[in-house]
Structure formats: structure tokens, C-alpha cells
Amino acid sequence: MAERSTAAVDVADNGGDEPLAAQAAKATSDGVDTQNGRAADGPMPDKDGERTKAAPAAAPELHSGHKLARRYRLEECVTRVDGFSSWRAMDEKLRRAVGVHLMPADHARARSVLAAARSSALLGDPRFVQVLDAVEENDLVYVVHEWLPDATELTALLAAGPLEPHEAYQLVSQVSQAMAAAHREGLAHLRLTPSAILRTSSGQYRIRGLAVNAALRGITCETPQRADTEAIGALLYAALTQRWPYESDAYGLTGLPKGVGLIAPDQVRAGVHRGLGELAMRALANDGATASRQEPACTSPEELAKAVAAMPRIRPPEPAFTAPPEYQHTTYQQGNYGRPTPPGSPTTQVRPVPPPPPLQSRTGRVLKWGVAALLIAALGLGSWQLADALLGRNNGGSTNGPNQTQTDSEDDPKPLTPGKPLSIADASVFAPDPDPLNTKDSHKAIDGKPETGWATPRYDGFPNFGNLPSRKGGSGIIVDLGSVQDVAGIDLNLFASGQKLQVRAAAPDASSPSELSQFSQPITELKDVEKNLKVTLDKPIRTRYVLIHLTSLPSEGADSYRGGINEIKILGTTS
């Protein structure tokens, strides 16, 4: 693939008079800096320092099909600017799409890019697009990161219109909490633009380019917390108004009218949520310039996250209910059933025939009384037969009548009563994904001691095992009964209340099942459960292996989640 000629525009520091995001709106570039090839936002200088000039080294002459480390095959170039290029690639070892940033090893920013990538990778927070590898090899420096094919840029979301209040609340809440966690570890972003925010199909917001995007473009800042907070405020402002909160147009959004300065979101667009609008202003004017505000400015992502948490809860919109269409009476042509009506032909409707008038004659009255008498006699006879049948059942089915019919049947199903717990031969951790969880304590879930058990590690941010790609399948415990048995029920003592789980059994002929699809017999449905769960089946299940499958963990407070199982009992039948 021939190298495309691009010319990035460097924007020098203007003395700190203009907000960071406003300077970014003035910067332009010919490159494309997106995950899926959408238009980029261009270079973004820092507010308090100059953007580092790129080295004269040209971007590496690479092409589609080139392979790095005999593993990453380059497929499509999505950025080529400032002496580096970015690609969509394929990890042939794990058979998944990845993103790759490439630059010559002698590039002036190569060392800082490697350092930023390795620091970002150590954070390991699932709210950020993860750095998977950072390597210097064969005169090249390259950084490999996640590629999210199901995610949508905030740029594309805003192109369709402003976000509704609950979605805007989720945006500012998730992004501010994630950036607060990053700053606690000494990491800043400095390029929090709409193209850096991705919304997944599950409604979670992911931030890409932590530290790396700024290092690629040589951006530094003396007040990184203030810069990132102002950028989050700009994102919230844009989400509420579909306007960029500065005079310059940027990221496909129209800027504010020239000469009016920063105005409140509800003055730009009617119907803006008041609390969110005030929050955006507190983040944007975090230098204290707006003295008329009653609430103090937010000068760090931590302060902004606390301000979001202190807001009244914003409920999601009610699902729209579409009324069913009004029932349409079908019309037919007389003598033309099943054949279409020729154009222009009159349509004759078959009108319902009115019921005959009620019988008012003497014969009619006699007939009505005769029918009523027959109904009364039938009801009396039926009541007598029902009473006789009940008496016969209470007497064991024996009566003196010659025509007595036995009411009980030997084939009637009897309610299943669970017996004693079955002997359990072994217990192992269910780990459908590559890395198993705490396998050493699995036996504690069957040791007969409810005070001990198997527990998962602690996960931050999300109850579904931290939303980690390696934990998409959840986890749990597989119980081995040693041989095929009749299972009549289960009795579980769990680590904590609020876990979402299901219990399933493998087929009788299964051998060492390890995947969820191999446990084909449901015992319970997937649901949130209390600390103790006891289930009795309508009829026994033949199986050797039983799976207790956890998919969501309860909160331990402070945005962390953990679950587990203390004791498992598999109940057999009484016979």
C-alpha cells in the first residue's frame, strides 16, 4: 500500500488563555484516528505546554499483509500522521482483531510512547481499551491494543442527536469514575475527545488511548487533572446539547455563537436536564471564572465523580408501548370466495343476520320451562355422582354398589420427596475461559463446613467479573457424584446474597464436561438468589455431573464485587 502524504498542523500554546478543548477544536489533520476508520479529530495540544514537534523520521513503509512478531498481520491502515501509523490487524495466534500503533524506533517520541503504553497496560482497568503489547523490534516500535468491533464512537452517537438524560448521566458517571481511578495511579489521558469514547452494545462506555494517544502526538500538560476534567465537561455538554462548548466547530459538532462565551446548556437547547447542565458547567469552568455559580467548580475527575454520585438518581426512560392495530373486519364477495376482486368492481359485504325475536307465544314459554327443568335435573344428578365418588375414595375405593368405579390409579404421579444428600466424589472450578479462578479451594465447597468455601477474586467496576474478556463465561463449581445417580434436588449455602446463578446437570452419558453447552439438563433457571437456595425437582434427573454456574457477583462496597459458594449438597431420592 503506497504511503499517503499528510500534513498535520501543530497548534502552539497561546499562553493558557484558551481552554484545552477549544485549542483542540482548532487543530486539524488529514489522518483518520478511529477504531473503525471514521473521521478523526486531529492533533490536540496541551493547554499549558507546547505540542512536541515530531521527528523528521518518516512512518515505516509497511503494507497490508505485513506480519509483526510472526503473529500480528496488518490489514488496514486507519491513521498515517506525524511519523506514525495506526492499523487494524489480526492476531493470528488468538484469532481476534487488534489495533496496532507503529513508528520508527528512532522517532523522537518512541521512548515516551513505549513508557505510556506499559504504564497503561499495568492499570488493567476494564473501563479502558486495554494495551496488549508494547514492543521495540527490528527498528520498529509498536503498541498493540484491543479492538472492539461492536462498539460505537460517541462521535457517531452525537451525530444522530443529543443523548437522553439517563444516557448522558451514564456517560459522565462512567467516564469520570474511570478517569479518577487512572489519576490515582498517576495516569492522565489529555485527549478525551468524542472519538476516544466508545459505547459497547451492553451500554458500557470504554475509553481508548489512555496516556498513549497523548504520547503519540507529544502532548504534555502541567495540570493533567484539570485538563481531563474540563474534557469530560465538554463531552457532557455536547451530549446534552449536540453542540461543542467553544466557538470553533469540532468533531462534527457546531460550536457556540461567537462572542457570547460559555453559556449554560439550557440556554442552547430547551429541555436540558438541569442537574446535568449545572454539572457540565462546573467541570468546564473549573478555573473558577464563573463566580455566579452557587456550587464550587470541579477541578479533578475525583471531584466530578463525587458530584455525579451526589445527584438524584436519573431513571431510564420507560419502554415505549405500541398499541396493537385495531381489528379489521374481513369482507368477502358473495359467490367469489378466495378470488381477488377485479379493480373497479363493487365490493358486497356479507352483513350479519339479526337473531330471531324472542319467543313470546305460549309454546315458547313452555319450551323455556322445559329446558330449565332438564338443566336442574342434570345438575342434581352430577352432584350426586360427585359426592358418591368422593365417599368411595375416602373409604379406600370399596362400596356396596355393583357399578362402583375405582377412582385411584396406580399410575397417578406422586410428589417427589428428596432424600439424603448424595456422596460427592470431587468438585472442580468451572472455567470456560482461559484462566481458571482460585482452583485450590474448590474442595471447600463440599467439605460439609458452611463456614468455609470457595470464593472468586475481588473485581472492580462491574458485577460480571469486572467485565473482563477472559471472564465472559462466568465461573462456578462442577460437582462429580462419582457415578450416575438420581438427583431429586439441591441445597446451596452461598458466599453472599445477590449472586446471579443457574444450576444445570450433564447428560447421563457425559464424560468430564467442561463447557456450559454440555450441561443440557436445567435444574434451576438463571436468576438472582439469596444466601441459601434449596430446590426440589418435580421428577428426578439422571446425571453424574452438576454445575453451579455464577454469572454476576454481589457488591462488597466501594465499587467492588465478589462471590462464591460455601457448601453444596446434592439430594437423592427416598427410594
C-alpha positions as CSV (number, residue, x, y, z in Angstrom):
1,M,0.0,0.0,0.0
2,A,1.5,3.3,-1.0
3,E,2.1,5.8,1.8
4,R,-0.3,8.7,1.8
5,S,1.0,12.2,2.1
6,T,-0.4,14.0,5.1
7,A,0.4,17.3,6.8
8,A,-0.6,17.7,10.5
9,V,-1.0,21.2,11.8
10,D,0.8,21.9,15.1
11,V,-1.0,24.4,17.4
12,A,1.3,26.3,19.6
13,D,0.5,27.3,23.2
14,N,-1.5,30.6,23.3
15,G,-0.4,31.5,26.8
16,G,-3.1,29.5,28.5
17,D,-5.9,31.9,27.8
18,E,-8.0,29.4,25.8
19,P,-9.4,26.1,27.2
20,L,-7.7,22.9,26.3
21,A,-10.7,21.6,24.3
22,A,-11.0,24.9,22.5
23,Q,-7.4,24.6,21.3
24,A,-8.2,21.0,20.2
25,A,-11.1,22.2,18.1
26,K,-8.7,24.4,16.1
27,A,-6.3,21.6,15.3
28,T,-6.9,19.7,12.0
29,S,-5.3,16.7,10.4
30,D,-5.6,14.6,7.2
31,G,-5.3,11.4,9.2
32,V,-8.0,9.1,10.4
33,D,-7.8,8.2,14.1
34,T,-10.7,5.9,14.8
35,Q,-11.2,2.3,15.6
36,N,-13.3,1.5,12.5
37,G,-12.0,4.1,10.0
38,R,-14.2,7.0,10.9
39,A,-13.0,10.7,10.6
40,A,-10.5,11.7,13.2
41,D,-10.4,14.8,15.5
42,G,-6.8,15.9,14.6
43,P,-3.9,16.8,16.8
44,M,-4.8,18.1,20.2
45,P,-2.2,20.3,22.0
46,D,-2.0,20.7,25.8
47,K,-3.1,23.8,27.5
48,D,0.0,24.7,29.5
49,G,2.8,23.5,27.2
50,E,3.6,23.1,23.5
51,R,2.9,20.1,21.5
52,T,6.3,18.3,20.9
53,K,7.5,18.6,17.3
54,A,7.6,15.2,15.5
55,A,11.0,13.9,14.4
56,P,11.7,14.1,10.7
57,A,11.7,10.3,10.5
58,A,9.0,9.0,8.1
59,A,6.4,6.5,9.0
60,P,7.5,2.9,8.4
61,E,6.9,1.7,4.8
62,L,4.6,-1.1,5.6
63,H,1.6,-2.6,3.8
64,S,-1.4,-4.8,4.3
65,G,-0.3,-8.4,4.9
66,H,2.9,-7.5,6.7
67,K,3.3,-9.5,9.9
68,L,4.8,-8.4,13.2
69,A,6.4,-10.8,15.6
70,R,5.1,-13.6,13.3
71,R,1.7,-13.0,14.9
72,Y,0.1,-9.7,14.1
73,R,-0.9,-9.4,10.4
74,L,-1.6,-5.8,9.3
75,E,-4.9,-5.5,7.4
76,E,-6.0,-1.8,7.1
77,C,-4.2,1.5,7.8
78,V,-6.5,3.9,9.6
79,T,-4.0,6.6,10.5
80,R,-0.8,7.9,9.0
81,V,0.3,11.2,10.5
82,D,3.2,12.8,12.4
83,G,5.6,9.9,11.6
84,F,3.5,7.1,13.0
85,S,0.7,5.0,11.6
86,S,-2.2,3.1,13.2
87,W,-3.6,-0.2,11.8
88,R,-6.4,-2.7,12.2
89,A,-4.6,-6.0,12.4
90,M,-5.3,-9.7,13.1
91,D,-3.8,-11.6,16.0
92,E,-3.3,-14.9,14.2
93,K,-2.4,-16.7,17.4
94,L,-5.6,-15.9,19.2
95,R,-7.7,-15.3,16.1
96,R,-9.0,-11.9,17.0
97,A,-8.8,-8.4,15.7
98,V,-6.5,-5.9,17.4
99,G,-5.3,-2.4,16.8
100,V,-1.6,-1.5,16.3
101,H,0.3,1.8,16.5
102,L,3.6,1.8,14.6
103,M,6.6,4.2,14.5
104,P,10.4,4.0,13.8
105,A,12.5,3.2,16.8
106,D,14.5,6.4,16.3
107,H,11.3,8.6,16.4
108,A,11.6,11.4,18.9
109,R,8.5,10.1,20.8
110,A,9.3,6.4,20.6
111,R,10.6,6.1,24.2
112,S,7.6,8.1,25.7
113,V,5.1,6.0,23.7
114,L,6.6,2.8,25.0
115,A,6.6,4.1,28.6
116,A,3.0,5.3,28.3
117,A,1.8,2.0,26.8
118,R,3.4,-0.1,29.5
119,S,2.0,2.2,32.3
120,S,-1.5,1.9,30.8
121,A,-1.2,-1.9,30.5
122,L,-0.3,-2.1,34.2
123,L,-3.5,-0.4,35.1
124,G,-5.7,-3.3,33.9
125,D,-9.0,-1.4,34.3
126,P,-11.7,-2.9,32.1
127,R,-13.2,0.5,31.6
128,F,-10.3,1.4,29.3
129,V,-9.4,-0.2,26.0
130,Q,-6.6,-2.5,27.1
131,V,-3.0,-2.3,25.8
132,L,-2.0,-5.9,25.0
133,D,1.7,-5.5,24.0
134,A,4.3,-2.8,23.7
135,V,7.5,-3.9,21.7
136,E,10.7,-2.5,20.2
137,E,11.8,-4.8,17.4
138,N,13.7,-4.6,14.1
139,D,14.0,-0.8,14.2
140,L,10.2,-0.5,14.9
141,V,8.2,0.4,18.0
142,Y,4.7,-0.9,18.0
143,V,1.8,-0.9,20.6
144,V,-1.0,-3.5,20.3
145,H,-4.4,-2.7,21.8
146,E,-7.9,-4.2,22.0
147,W,-10.2,-3.8,19.0
148,L,-13.9,-3.6,19.9
149,P,-16.0,-4.4,16.7
150,D,-19.3,-4.0,18.5
151,A,-18.6,-0.5,20.0
152,T,-19.8,2.8,18.6
153,E,-17.9,6.1,18.9
154,L,-19.5,8.9,20.9
155,T,-19.0,11.0,17.7
156,A,-21.4,8.7,15.8
157,L,-23.9,8.8,18.7
158,L,-23.9,12.6,18.8
159,A,-24.3,12.8,15.0
160,A,-27.8,11.2,15.5
161,G,-28.8,13.8,18.1
162,P,-28.3,14.7,21.8
163,L,-28.4,11.9,24.4
164,E,-31.4,11.5,26.6
165,P,-30.7,12.4,30.3
166,H,-30.2,8.8,31.6
167,E,-27.7,8.0,28.9
168,A,-25.8,11.3,29.4
169,Y,-25.8,10.5,33.2
170,Q,-24.3,7.1,32.4
171,L,-21.7,8.7,30.2
172,V,-20.4,11.3,32.7
173,S,-20.6,8.8,35.6
174,Q,-18.7,6.0,34.0
175,V,-16.0,8.3,32.3
176,S,-15.4,10.4,35.5
177,Q,-15.1,7.3,37.7
178,A,-12.7,5.6,35.2
179,M,-10.5,8.7,34.9
180,A,-10.5,9.2,38.7
181,A,-9.1,5.6,39.0
182,A,-6.5,6.4,36.3
183,H,-5.3,9.6,38.0
184,R,-5.0,7.7,41.4
185,E,-2.4,5.6,39.6
186,G,-0.7,8.7,38.1
187,L,-2.1,8.3,34.6
188,A,-3.7,11.0,32.5
189,H,-5.4,11.0,29.1
190,L,-5.1,14.6,27.8
191,R,-7.1,13.7,24.6
192,L,-10.5,12.9,25.9
193,T,-12.4,13.7,22.7
194,P,-15.7,12.2,21.5
195,S,-13.7,9.8,19.3
196,A,-11.9,8.5,22.3
197,I,-15.2,7.3,24.0
198,L,-16.7,4.1,22.8
199,R,-20.1,2.7,23.8
200,T,-20.4,-1.1,23.7
201,S,-23.6,-3.0,22.8
202,S,-24.2,-3.7,26.5
203,G,-24.3,0.1,27.3
204,Q,-20.9,0.4,28.9
205,Y,-18.5,3.2,28.0
206,R,-14.9,2.3,27.2
207,I,-12.1,4.9,27.0
208,R,-9.3,4.3,24.5
209,G,-5.9,5.8,24.2
210,L,-5.1,6.4,27.9
211,A,-1.7,8.1,28.1
212,V,-0.8,6.5,24.7
213,N,-2.7,9.0,22.4
214,A,-1.1,12.0,24.1
215,A,2.4,10.4,23.9
216,L,1.9,9.6,20.2
217,R,1.3,13.3,19.5
218,G,3.8,14.7,22.0
219,I,1.1,16.3,24.2
220,T,2.1,17.3,27.8
221,C,0.3,19.3,30.5
222,E,1.3,20.8,33.8
223,T,-2.3,20.4,35.2
224,P,-3.5,17.0,33.8
225,Q,-6.3,16.5,36.3
226,R,-7.8,19.9,35.4
227,A,-7.4,19.2,31.6
228,D,-9.1,15.8,31.8
229,T,-11.9,17.2,34.0
230,E,-12.6,20.0,31.5
231,A,-12.6,17.5,28.7
232,I,-15.2,15.4,30.5
233,G,-17.3,18.5,31.0
234,A,-17.1,19.2,27.2
235,L,-18.3,15.7,26.5
236,L,-21.3,16.1,28.8
237,Y,-22.1,19.5,27.3
238,A,-22.0,18.0,23.8
239,A,-24.1,15.0,24.9
240,L,-26.8,17.3,26.3
241,T,-26.9,19.9,23.5
242,Q,-25.3,18.4,20.4
243,R,-23.1,21.5,20.3
244,W,-19.4,21.9,21.1
245,P,-18.9,24.2,24.1
246,Y,-16.4,26.5,22.3
247,E,-16.7,28.9,19.3
248,S,-14.9,26.5,16.9
249,D,-16.7,23.7,15.2
250,A,-15.2,20.3,16.1
251,Y,-15.9,16.5,15.9
252,G,-18.8,17.0,13.6
253,L,-20.5,19.4,16.1
254,T,-21.3,23.1,15.6
255,G,-19.6,25.4,18.1
256,L,-21.3,28.1,20.2
257,P,-22.1,31.6,18.7
258,K,-19.0,33.8,18.5
259,G,-18.6,36.4,21.1
260,V,-21.1,35.1,23.7
261,G,-18.6,32.9,25.7
262,L,-19.6,29.8,27.5
263,I,-23.3,29.7,28.1
264,A,-25.4,27.2,30.1
265,P,-26.7,24.1,28.2
266,D,-30.3,25.0,28.9
267,Q,-29.8,28.3,27.0
268,V,-28.6,26.4,24.0
269,R,-31.3,23.8,23.8
270,A,-34.7,23.6,25.5
271,G,-35.5,20.7,27.8
272,V,-31.9,20.0,29.0
273,H,-31.8,18.2,32.4
274,R,-31.0,21.0,34.9
275,G,-28.7,19.0,37.2
276,L,-26.6,17.6,34.4
277,G,-26.4,21.0,32.8
278,E,-25.1,22.5,36.0
279,L,-22.6,19.6,36.3
280,A,-21.2,20.3,32.9
281,M,-20.7,24.0,33.7
282,R,-18.9,23.0,37.0
283,A,-16.5,20.8,35.0
284,L,-15.9,23.2,32.1
285,A,-15.4,26.4,34.2
286,N,-13.1,24.6,36.7
287,D,-10.8,27.6,37.0
288,G,-13.4,29.5,39.0
289,A,-14.1,32.0,36.3
290,T,-17.8,31.7,36.6
291,A,-18.4,33.4,40.0
292,S,-22.1,33.4,39.7
293,R,-22.4,29.6,40.3
294,Q,-23.6,28.5,43.7
295,E,-21.8,25.2,43.5
296,P,-18.0,25.0,43.5
297,A,-16.1,24.1,40.4
298,C,-14.8,20.5,39.8
299,T,-11.1,20.6,39.3
300,S,-10.4,16.8,39.2
301,P,-12.1,13.7,37.9
302,E,-12.4,12.5,41.5
303,E,-14.4,15.7,42.5
304,L,-16.5,15.3,39.4
305,A,-17.3,11.6,40.1
306,K,-18.4,12.6,43.7
307,A,-20.6,15.4,42.3
308,V,-22.3,12.9,39.9
309,A,-22.8,10.4,42.7
310,A,-24.4,13.1,44.9
311,M,-27.1,13.9,42.2
312,P,-30.6,12.4,42.5
313,R,-30.9,9.2,40.5
314,I,-32.0,9.7,36.9
315,R,-34.3,6.8,35.9
316,P,-34.1,5.3,32.4
317,P,-36.9,6.1,30.1
318,E,-40.0,3.9,30.2
319,P,-40.1,1.5,27.2
320,A,-42.4,2.7,24.5
321,F,-45.6,0.7,24.2
322,T,-47.0,0.3,20.8
323,A,-50.8,-0.3,20.8
324,P,-51.8,-3.2,18.6
325,P,-53.6,-2.3,15.4
326,E,-57.4,-2.1,15.5
327,Y,-59.1,-5.3,14.5
328,Q,-60.2,-5.0,10.9
329,H,-63.3,-6.9,9.8
330,T,-62.7,-9.0,6.7
331,T,-65.1,-8.5,3.9
332,Y,-66.0,-11.1,1.3
333,Q,-67.7,-11.0,-2.0
334,Q,-70.7,-13.2,-2.4
335,G,-70.0,-16.1,-4.7
336,N,-66.4,-15.1,-5.1
337,Y,-64.6,-16.6,-2.1
338,G,-60.8,-17.0,-2.4
339,R,-60.5,-14.9,-5.6
340,P,-59.2,-11.3,-5.8
341,T,-61.7,-8.5,-6.6
342,P,-61.2,-7.0,-10.0
343,P,-60.3,-3.3,-10.0
344,G,-63.4,-1.1,-10.1
345,S,-65.7,-3.9,-9.1
346,P,-68.1,-3.1,-6.2
347,T,-67.5,-5.0,-3.0
348,T,-70.6,-6.5,-1.4
349,Q,-70.3,-7.1,2.3
350,V,-72.0,-10.1,4.0
351,R,-73.9,-8.5,6.8
352,P,-74.7,-10.5,9.9
353,V,-78.2,-11.9,10.1
354,P,-80.1,-10.4,13.0
355,P,-81.1,-13.0,15.6
356,P,-84.8,-14.1,15.6
357,P,-87.1,-12.3,18.0
358,P,-87.6,-14.0,21.4
359,L,-90.4,-16.5,21.7
360,Q,-93.3,-14.7,23.1
361,S,-96.0,-17.3,22.4
362,R,-97.4,-19.9,24.9
363,T,-95.4,-22.6,23.1
364,G,-92.2,-20.6,23.6
365,R,-92.8,-20.2,27.3
366,V,-93.5,-24.0,27.7
367,L,-90.3,-24.8,25.9
368,K,-88.2,-22.5,28.1
369,W,-89.5,-24.0,31.3
370,G,-88.9,-27.5,29.9
371,V,-85.2,-26.7,29.2
372,A,-84.8,-25.2,32.6
373,A,-86.2,-28.3,34.3
374,L,-83.8,-30.5,32.3
375,L,-80.8,-28.4,33.4
376,I,-81.8,-28.6,37.1
377,A,-82.1,-32.4,36.8
378,A,-78.7,-32.7,35.2
379,L,-77.1,-30.6,37.8
380,G,-78.6,-32.7,40.6
381,L,-77.5,-36.0,39.0
382,G,-74.0,-34.7,38.6
383,S,-73.8,-33.5,42.2
384,W,-74.9,-36.9,43.4
385,Q,-72.3,-38.7,41.3
386,L,-69.6,-36.4,42.5
387,A,-70.5,-37.0,46.2
388,D,-70.6,-40.7,45.7
389,A,-67.2,-40.7,44.1
390,L,-65.7,-38.7,46.9
391,L,-67.2,-41.0,49.6
392,G,-65.8,-44.1,47.7
393,R,-62.3,-42.6,47.6
394,N,-62.4,-41.8,51.3
395,N,-63.4,-45.4,52.0
396,G,-60.4,-46.8,50.1
397,G,-62.4,-47.3,46.9
398,S,-64.8,-50.0,48.3
399,T,-68.6,-49.6,48.3
400,N,-71.6,-51.9,48.2
401,G,-72.7,-50.7,44.8
402,P,-72.3,-53.1,42.0
403,N,-71.2,-50.4,39.5
404,Q,-68.7,-48.7,41.7
405,T,-65.7,-47.3,39.6
406,Q,-62.2,-47.2,41.3
407,T,-61.1,-43.5,41.4
408,D,-57.4,-44.0,42.3
409,S,-54.9,-45.2,39.7
410,E,-51.6,-46.9,40.3
411,D,-50.2,-44.7,37.5
412,D,-51.0,-41.4,39.2
413,P,-47.7,-39.4,39.8
414,K,-46.7,-39.0,43.4
415,P,-45.0,-35.9,44.7
416,L,-41.2,-36.3,44.7
417,T,-39.6,-36.1,48.2
418,P,-35.8,-35.5,48.3
419,G,-33.8,-38.0,50.3
420,K,-30.5,-37.7,52.0
421,P,-27.6,-35.8,50.3
422,L,-25.7,-37.9,47.8
423,S,-22.0,-38.7,48.3
424,I,-19.8,-36.3,46.2
425,A,-16.6,-37.7,44.8
426,D,-15.0,-34.4,43.6
427,A,-15.5,-30.7,43.0
428,S,-13.7,-28.6,40.4
429,V,-13.8,-24.9,39.3
430,F,-15.9,-24.3,36.1
431,A,-13.6,-22.2,33.9
432,P,-14.8,-22.0,30.3
433,D,-12.4,-19.1,29.6
434,P,-8.6,-19.4,29.5
435,D,-7.7,-18.5,33.1
436,P,-9.3,-20.5,35.9
437,L,-10.3,-18.9,39.2
438,N,-9.0,-20.0,42.6
439,T,-8.9,-23.7,41.8
440,K,-7.2,-24.6,45.1
441,D,-10.3,-24.0,47.3
442,S,-12.9,-25.9,45.2
443,H,-12.9,-28.8,47.7
444,K,-14.1,-26.5,50.5
445,A,-17.5,-26.2,48.8
446,I,-18.1,-29.9,49.6
447,D,-16.3,-30.4,52.9
448,G,-19.5,-30.2,55.0
449,K,-18.5,-26.9,56.7
450,P,-20.7,-24.0,55.8
451,E,-18.2,-21.6,57.4
452,T,-15.6,-22.3,54.7
453,G,-16.0,-22.3,51.0
454,W,-14.8,-21.3,47.5
455,A,-14.7,-17.6,46.6
456,T,-13.9,-15.7,43.5
457,P,-11.3,-12.9,43.5
458,R,-12.5,-9.3,44.0
459,Y,-13.4,-7.4,40.8
460,D,-13.7,-3.7,40.4
461,G,-16.2,-1.7,38.3
462,F,-18.6,-4.3,37.1
463,P,-20.5,-7.3,38.7
464,N,-20.0,-9.6,35.7
465,F,-16.5,-10.5,36.8
466,G,-15.2,-7.0,36.2
467,N,-16.4,-7.2,32.5
468,L,-13.0,-8.8,31.7
469,P,-12.8,-10.5,28.3
470,S,-11.3,-13.6,30.0
471,R,-14.4,-14.0,32.2
472,K,-17.2,-13.7,29.7
473,G,-18.4,-17.2,30.5
474,G,-18.6,-16.6,34.3
475,S,-17.4,-19.3,36.7
476,G,-18.7,-21.7,39.3
477,I,-18.3,-25.3,40.6
478,I,-18.7,-28.6,38.9
479,V,-19.7,-31.4,41.2
480,D,-18.8,-35.1,40.4
481,L,-21.1,-37.7,42.1
482,G,-18.7,-40.5,41.1
483,S,-21.4,-42.3,39.1
484,V,-24.7,-41.7,37.5
485,Q,-27.3,-41.0,40.2
486,D,-31.0,-39.9,40.5
487,V,-30.9,-36.3,41.6
488,A,-34.1,-35.0,43.3
489,G,-32.9,-31.6,44.4
490,I,-30.1,-29.3,45.6
491,D,-29.3,-27.4,48.8
492,L,-26.8,-24.5,48.4
493,N,-25.2,-22.2,51.0
494,L,-23.6,-19.3,49.2
495,F,-20.8,-16.8,49.9
496,A,-23.3,-13.9,49.9
497,S,-26.8,-12.9,48.8
498,G,-27.4,-11.3,45.4
499,Q,-25.5,-13.6,43.2
500,K,-27.0,-14.5,39.8
501,L,-26.6,-18.2,39.1
502,Q,-28.2,-21.2,37.5
503,V,-27.8,-25.0,38.2
504,R,-27.6,-27.5,35.4
505,A,-26.8,-31.2,35.1
506,A,-24.9,-33.0,32.4
507,A,-26.4,-35.9,30.4
508,P,-26.1,-39.4,31.9
509,D,-23.5,-40.4,29.3
510,A,-21.4,-37.2,29.7
511,S,-17.7,-37.6,30.4
512,S,-15.8,-34.8,32.2
513,P,-17.9,-31.9,30.8
514,S,-16.2,-28.5,30.8
515,E,-18.5,-26.3,28.7
516,L,-21.9,-24.8,29.5
517,S,-23.5,-26.5,26.5
518,Q,-22.5,-29.9,27.9
519,F,-24.8,-29.4,30.9
520,S,-28.0,-29.8,29.0
521,Q,-30.5,-30.6,31.8
522,P,-31.7,-27.4,33.7
523,I,-32.3,-27.7,37.4
524,T,-32.9,-24.0,38.1
525,E,-33.3,-21.0,35.8
526,L,-30.7,-18.2,35.7
527,K,-31.8,-15.7,38.5
528,D,-30.7,-13.7,41.5
529,V,-30.7,-15.8,44.6
530,E,-30.4,-15.3,48.4
531,K,-27.6,-16.7,50.5
532,N,-29.4,-20.1,50.7
533,L,-31.0,-21.9,47.8
534,K,-33.0,-25.1,48.1
535,V,-34.8,-26.6,45.1
536,T,-36.9,-29.8,44.8
537,L,-37.5,-31.2,41.4
538,D,-40.8,-32.5,40.1
539,K,-39.1,-35.7,38.9
540,P,-35.5,-36.9,39.3
541,I,-32.7,-36.2,36.9
542,R,-30.2,-38.9,35.9
543,T,-26.7,-37.4,36.0
544,R,-23.2,-37.7,37.3
545,Y,-22.1,-34.1,37.0
546,V,-23.9,-31.0,38.3
547,L,-22.8,-27.4,37.6
548,I,-23.5,-24.4,39.8
549,H,-22.8,-21.5,37.3
550,L,-22.2,-17.9,38.5
551,T,-22.7,-15.1,36.0
552,S,-22.9,-12.0,38.3
553,L,-21.4,-11.2,41.7
554,P,-22.8,-9.2,44.6
555,S,-21.3,-5.9,45.7
556,E,-18.8,-5.7,48.5
557,G,-18.9,-1.9,48.6
558,A,-16.6,0.7,47.1
559,D,-17.4,-0.4,43.6
560,S,-16.0,-3.9,44.1
561,Y,-17.7,-7.3,43.6
562,R,-17.1,-10.8,44.9
563,G,-19.0,-14.1,45.1
564,G,-18.6,-17.8,45.8
565,I,-20.1,-21.0,47.2
566,N,-19.7,-22.2,50.8
567,E,-21.4,-25.6,50.7
568,I,-23.1,-27.8,48.1
569,K,-25.5,-30.6,48.8
570,I,-27.0,-32.8,46.0
571,L,-30.1,-34.5,47.2
572,G,-31.1,-38.0,46.1
573,T,-34.5,-39.8,46.0
574,T,-36.1,-41.5,49.0
575,S,-36.3,-44.9,47.3
